[in-house]
Amino acid sequence: MNTSIRILVADDHPIVRDGLIAILNTQPDFEVIGEAATGPQTVERVTALQPDVVLLDLEMPEIDGVEALRRLRETCPDVRVIVFTAFDTDERILGAVRAGARGYLLKGAPREEIFQAIRVVHAGNSLLQPIVASKLLRRVSQEPPALPGPETLTPRELDVLHLLARGLENKEIAAELVISERTVKFHVSSIQGKLGAGNRTEAVVIAAKQGLIKL
């Protein structure tokens, strides 16, 4: 049984793609199954190859990474995308997270950090570098609060939320709270709905803004 994490690398620079692929192929549990050089090509190849994780640059020809994310959310809603880019502006980070990115890494991140991000996101969780989380929190804090408010979260949902903020995977949260993974998924979905978040990452950021947790 093949348990490799199937990865697609999307970047418009051939040298960057080649370098990433070479690095990723050093890991026995990774399998690079494809690459893409433009936004439309990314959407087309992800749809055709159905990778587990996509490493996506934001600066892509024809359509940018954020628009590619939006299209992927419609055509391949289960695909897990990590933005891997040089762009660290608040607007670009927020746009990518809201479009469905499960992780956000800046180019120059150590290779071990890239490996960890892929494994964490593949396990169904979200990951932001601390500097990215800080920028995202600052950007969200300038916006009107999400409604309904934090008082709608149940005590158990707050427990799950705190563990989400620590970066725990579903199975780890389940073990910590002595509940099933299915129950954890239910709570995570409920938390996202109540906080008005599009995904786990945004839920954690909104919760931090509302003072429920600390990043």
N, C-alpha and C positions, 0 to 999 in steps of 0.2 A: 504493500500500500504506500503510495507516494504522499508524504506529509510535508513536502516542500511548500514554502510560501511563494506563490507565482507572482512575479513583479513585472510591471511595464514601466519603462523610463521614458519620460516625455520632456525633451529640451531641444531648443532650436540650434544649439551648438554641438556639432559632431564630437569635438574633443571632450566636452563635458559629458556627453552621453557615454562615450567610450570609457572614460575614466570611472564613471559611476558603475557601469556594467562590470568592469574589471574588479572593482572593489566589492561589489555585491556578490560576485561569483566566488569570492574567497570563503563565503559562509555555506556550510553544508546543508543548511535548511532553507536556502534561498535558490530560486530558479528564475532567471530573467528570461521571460518568454516573448518579449517584444520591445520595440522602441518607436518613438514618434517624434517628428520634427516640427509639426504645426498643430494649431488648435484643432482644426477639423480632422486631421490625421489621428490625433489623440482619441477623439470621440469614436472615430471609425474603428480603430484597432482595439480599443477597450471593449467596444460592443462585440467585435468579432472574437477576441481572444479570452474575454472574461477573466482578467487577472484578479488576484486577491487584493493586491495593493498597487497603487499607481504613485510614482514619484513625478510630480508635475511642476514645471517652472511656470511662473506667472507671465513672463514676457515671451509670448509665442506669436508667430506670424499668423495673419488672417483673422483669427479670433484669439483673444488673450486667455490666460489660464482661468480667470474667474468665469468668463462666458463658457469655456469648456466644462468647468465644474457644473454650471447650471444645466447644460445639455446632458451631461452624464447623469445628473440626478433624475432626469426624465427618462433616459434610455436604459441606464444601469444603476438603479437606486441602491443596490447592495454593494457597489464597488467602494473601496476605502481609499481615499486620496490623501496623500501627504504633499503639501506644497513645499517645494525645495527651491528657494529663490534668493536673490540678492535684495529684494525689496522688503524693507522693514517699516514702511510708513503705516501709520495707524489705519488709514482708510483702506489700504490694500489688504492688510491683515484682516480687518473686520469684514471686508467684502468677500474674502476667500472663505472665512469661517461660516459666514451666513450662506454662502453658496454651497456649503456642504463639506469643506475640508475637514478631515479628522485629525490632521496634524499640520504643523507649520514650522519648518526648519529654515534657518538662514544658511546660505552657502558659506562654507568655511567651518561648519560644524564638524567636530571630530567624527571619524568613521564609526566609532563605537556608539556615538549618539544617534547616528543614522540607522545603524543596525537595531538599536533599542526601539527607536520610533517605529520602524517597520513591524517589529514583533508586537509591540504594544497595540498598534492600530489594527494589525491582523487579528489580535485577540478580541477586538470589538471595543477597544477603548480609544481615548483621544490623548494627544500629547502636544504640548506647546513648550518651546524653550522658555525659560524664565523671563528673558528679555522681551520675548514676543507676548507672553501672558501679561506682563506689566504694561506694555503699550496698548494691548487690547482692552485691559481693564480701564486704562485712562480714557480711551476713546469712548467706551460704553458709558462711563460715568458722566460724560457730557450730554448724554441723551436722556429723554424723559424716562422715568422708571417703567419697567415692564409690569403689566397688570395681567392677572390678579396678583396681589402682593404676597409676601412670604408667609403671612398668617394662614394661607391655605395649605401649606405643606404639613403633612402629618409628622408625628415624632419619628416614625420609622423612615419616612422619606428624608428627613433631616439627617438621620443616621447614615443612610445610603449616600446622601449628598456630600457629607464630610469625607467619606471614604473615596468617593469619586474625585474629590479635590486633591486627595493624596496620590492619585494616579493608579489606584488599585483596579485590577481586572474584575470582571463579573464573578469569576469563580473565587477570587480572593475575598470579595465583599461577601459572597455567600458564606464562606467559611468563617469570616469574622463575625457575622451576625447570626450564624447558624440557621440559615434559610436556604432555599433552593436557588439555583441560577435563574430558573424561570421566574421566580418571585422577584429577584433582583432586576431582571429585565423589565418586569411590570412596573416596579417602582421608578426605574430610570425613565421610562416612557411617561409616567405620570408627572415626574418632576419637570421634564422638558415641557410638557403641555402647560403646567401651571405657571411656569416661569416665562412662557412665551418664547422658548428657545428652540432653534432649529436642529440642534444636536447637543451631544454631551458637553462638548467644549464650551459652547455658548452658555449652556445652563450653569456651568461652574463660574464663568465670568460674571453673569448676571447675579448669581447668588452672592458672589464676593462684593459686588457693587451694593447689594442690599444689606450687606453686613451679616449674612448667614454663615459665611466661611471666610477664611483668609487664604490668599494665594501665596 
